[in-house]
Amino acid sequence: MRFADPQRERLGGAFYSGLPAQARPPAPAFDKVAVGPRQAMDMLPRKYSECLEHNQQLKLCCRHIENITAQMYKTHPELAAPDLLVATCAVCGCNHYRLAVR
């Protein structure tokens, strides 16, 4: 293969930007603080269960609300209300996460 760019020709067509490789900054770590017991999805507001029911990318067992149990978490202990919902499917064991952005 012939390339117009001599650097690209030398690298066999691989992309080369000419800039040195940069390390990616680490993701911020946080500890989850559980708020209350694990509960059925019908105990939570309807909008959470509707998101799971109507999501076509999920497995069929995960879209049935009777198979799901939910746990609420605070991503920081000083928050007033929980902001992370972890829904776990009892059939396949998949976890589905939903953040509440405030």
Secondary structure, DSSP 8 states (H G I E B T S, - for coil): ---SSHHHHHTTT----SS-------------EEEEEEEEGGGS-HHHHHHHHH-TTS-TGGG-GGGEEEEEEESSTT-SS--EEEEEETTT--EEEEE---
